[in-house]
Amino acid sequence: MYDGIIPLYKERGMTSLIVSVACGEFYRRKKIGHSGTLDPNVDGVLPICVGTGTKMVEYLMASGKEYAGEVLIGQATTTEDLDGEVVSTKPVPAAIDEATIQAAMAKMVGEITQIPPMYSAVKVNGKRLYEYARAGETVERPQRQVTIKHFTFLGTRYDEMTQTQRVRFTVGCSKGTYVRTLAVDLAKALGYPGTMSQLTRRESGGFGIDQTVTLDEIQDLVAGEMMNRYIYPVDYAVKGWPIMR
């Protein structure tokens, strides 16, 4: 039996539940948890807590996260990412300049108010928002306060043929932040519909993407009886906290 935290690299196309259950089977533990769901089309760091490590989930989530992503400016979808149906388009007649984009991003740093997307796991009256959305229903969504530590411009590319523009960015944020919504709100601030076109979680729970291990690698380690190679001790979740003596 093993207890601790596995910094897993979740690949695109997988759900967070599937990868956490798989880790539980590999490590022969029934108690398993993860610190923050990743959508199927998002890849990156997903800390998996095994055994007594599940007691550390709240501490891992409180440490904040960092993402690298891209927003497509000029079209909006039902899900705020490319998995949804296109519901709005507006041609971008000329490239939006870098200074204008950076000025809009700067206004979104700090404590901001977000409204979760309809396709999200937030509960309203006992049902998750995505359940309402799939049934074609809309409900009033609760606002939430989140903190954007940084929202950094990485580059942009304008497509004259489709009259759309893509903006690459990194963002450091508190738990509960919907980066999809942040991307869409950036496009709105620039005067256009938008959708998140790519997202990778680079940091979560104090783990960086360079520390992660894939499910295939874990399976190989299990076969070689080296299961403890990529499992961190339970107290890793509170590293840097003051020690009471």
C-alpha positions in Angstrom: 0.0 0.0 0.0 1.2 3.5 -0.8 0.2 6.9 0.6 1.1 10.3 -0.9 0.7 12.5 -4.0 1.3 11.7 -7.6 1.9 14.6 -9.9 0.1 13.2 -13.0 0.2 14.6 -16.5 -3.4 14.3 -17.7 -3.5 14.0 -21.5 -6.2 15.4 -23.7 -9.2 13.2 -24.3 -9.2 11.8 -20.7 -11.5 12.8 -17.9 -10.0 13.6 -14.4 -12.2 10.8 -12.9 -10.8 8.2 -15.3 -7.2 9.0 -14.6 -7.7 9.2 -10.8 -9.5 5.8 -10.8 -6.7 4.3 -12.9 -4.1 5.5 -10.4 -6.0 4.0 -7.6 -6.0 0.7 -9.3 -2.3 0.9 -10.0 -1.5 1.7 -6.4 -4.1 -0.7 -5.0 -5.8 1.9 -3.0 -9.6 2.6 -2.7 -9.0 6.1 -1.3 -8.1 8.3 -4.2 -8.8 11.9 -5.1 -7.5 14.8 -7.2 -7.0 18.5 -6.6 -9.0 20.2 -9.3 -10.8 18.8 -12.3 -9.4 19.3 -15.8 -11.8 19.3 -18.7 -11.2 16.4 -21.2 -9.8 18.8 -23.8 -7.3 20.3 -21.4 -4.0 18.7 -20.6 -1.4 19.3 -17.8 -0.7 18.9 -14.1 -3.3 16.9 -12.1 -2.1 16.0 -8.6 -3.6 12.7 -7.6 -3.9 12.0 -3.8 -3.5 8.3 -2.7 -4.6 6.9 0.6 -4.0 9.3 3.5 -2.8 11.8 0.8 -6.5 12.5 0.2 -6.5 14.6 3.4 -4.3 17.1 1.6 -6.6 17.9 -1.3 -7.8 21.2 0.1 -4.2 22.4 0.7 -3.2 21.5 -2.8 -6.1 23.4 -4.3 -5.4 26.4 -2.1 -1.9 26.8 -3.6 -3.2 28.2 -6.9 -2.6 27.2 -10.5 -0.9 28.4 -13.6 -2.0 27.8 -17.2 -0.8 28.5 -20.7 -3.6 29.0 -23.3 -5.0 30.6 -26.3 -8.1 32.5 -27.1 -9.7 32.6 -30.6 -11.2 36.1 -31.2 -14.1 36.4 -33.6 -16.3 33.4 -32.6 -18.1 32.2 -29.5 -19.4 28.7 -28.7 -21.9 27.2 -26.3 -19.2 25.8 -24.0 -16.6 28.6 -24.3 -14.2 26.2 -25.9 -13.9 24.4 -29.2 -16.0 21.4 -28.0 -19.2 23.5 -28.3 -21.4 24.7 -31.2 -20.6 28.1 -32.7 -23.3 30.5 -31.5 -21.8 33.9 -32.5 -19.3 35.3 -35.0 -18.0 38.7 -35.8 -15.2 39.3 -38.3 -12.0 41.0 -37.1 -11.3 43.3 -40.0 -7.8 44.0 -39.0 -5.3 42.7 -36.5 -5.8 44.0 -33.0 -2.4 45.5 -31.9 -0.4 44.1 -29.1 -0.6 47.2 -26.9 -4.4 47.2 -27.0 -4.5 43.5 -26.0 -2.1 43.9 -23.2 -4.0 46.9 -21.8 -7.2 44.8 -21.7 -5.4 42.0 -20.0 -3.9 44.3 -17.4 -7.4 45.4 -16.3 -8.3 41.7 -15.6 -5.5 41.2 -13.0 -6.4 41.2 -9.3 -9.7 40.2 -7.7 -12.4 39.9 -10.3 -16.0 38.7 -10.5 -16.7 35.7 -12.7 -20.0 34.0 -13.8 -19.4 30.3 -14.3 -20.2 29.0 -17.8 -23.4 27.0 -18.3 -21.2 24.0 -19.2 -19.6 23.6 -15.8 -19.9 21.5 -12.7 -21.1 24.3 -10.5 -24.3 23.3 -8.7 -27.5 25.3 -8.7 -30.6 24.0 -6.8 -28.9 20.6 -6.5 -28.1 20.2 -10.2 -24.9 20.9 -12.0 -25.0 23.6 -14.6 -24.0 21.3 -17.5 -27.2 19.3 -16.7 -29.3 22.3 -17.3 -27.4 23.2 -20.4 -27.8 19.7 -21.9 -31.5 19.9 -21.3 -31.6 23.2 -23.1 -32.5 25.1 -19.9 -30.8 28.2 -18.5 -30.7 29.3 -14.9 -29.3 32.2 -13.0 -25.7 31.5 -12.3 -24.0 32.5 -9.0 -21.2 35.1 -9.2 -17.8 34.2 -7.6 -14.8 36.2 -6.7 -11.5 34.9 -7.9 -7.9 36.3 -8.0 -5.9 36.6 -11.1 -2.2 36.8 -10.0 -1.0 37.5 -13.5 -2.4 37.5 -17.1 0.6 37.6 -19.4 0.6 38.2 -23.2 2.8 35.7 -25.1 2.0 36.5 -28.7 -0.8 36.9 -31.3 -1.6 35.7 -34.9 -4.1 37.3 -37.2 -5.7 35.2 -40.0 -6.8 37.4 -42.8 -8.6 34.6 -44.6 -11.0 33.8 -41.7 -10.8 37.3 -40.1 -10.1 35.9 -36.7 -7.2 36.4 -34.3 -5.5 34.1 -31.8 -3.9 35.4 -28.6 -1.6 33.2 -26.6 -1.2 33.8 -22.8 -0.2 32.5 -19.4 -2.3 33.1 -16.3 -1.7 32.5 -12.6 -5.0 32.2 -10.7 -6.7 31.2 -7.5 -8.9 28.0 -7.1 -12.3 28.3 -8.7 -11.1 30.4 -11.7 -12.6 29.5 -15.0 -9.9 30.2 -17.6 -12.4 29.6 -20.3 -14.5 32.5 -19.0 -11.4 34.7 -18.6 -10.5 34.1 -22.3 -14.0 34.9 -23.4 -14.1 38.0 -21.3 -10.8 39.2 -22.8 -12.3 38.9 -26.3 -15.4 40.8 -25.1 -13.2 43.5 -23.7 -11.7 43.9 -27.2 -15.2 44.1 -28.8 -15.6 40.6 -30.1 -17.0 37.1 -29.3 -14.3 34.7 -28.3 -13.6 31.1 -27.3 -10.8 29.3 -25.6 -9.0 27.4 -28.3 -6.2 25.7 -26.2 -5.3 25.2 -22.6 -2.5 23.5 -20.6 -2.2 23.5 -16.8 1.5 24.1 -16.1 1.4 24.2 -12.3 -1.0 22.9 -9.6 -0.6 22.0 -6.0 3.0 23.1 -5.9 3.9 20.8 -8.8 5.3 21.9 -12.2 4.7 20.2 -15.5 8.3 19.0 -15.5 7.6 16.9 -12.4 4.7 15.0 -13.8 4.3 11.4 -14.9 1.9 9.9 -17.4 -0.4 7.0 -16.9 1.7 4.8 -19.2 4.8 5.6 -17.2 3.0 4.7 -13.9 1.9 1.4 -15.5 5.5 0.6 -16.4 6.7 1.4 -12.9 4.0 -0.9 -11.5 5.2 -3.7 -13.7 8.8 -3.1 -12.6 7.7 -2.9 -8.9 9.0 0.7 -8.7 5.6 2.3 -7.8 7.1 4.7 -5.2 9.4 6.4 -7.7 6.9 9.1 -8.6 4.8 9.4 -5.4 5.6 12.3 -3.2 5.1 12.2 0.6 1.8 13.4 2.1 3.5 16.5 3.7 4.6 17.8 0.3 1.2 19.5 0.2 2.2 21.8 3.1 5.9 22.4 2.2 6.8 25.9 3.0 4.3 26.1 5.9 5.7 27.0 9.3 6.6 24.0 11.5 5.3 24.0 15.1 7.8 22.6 17.5 
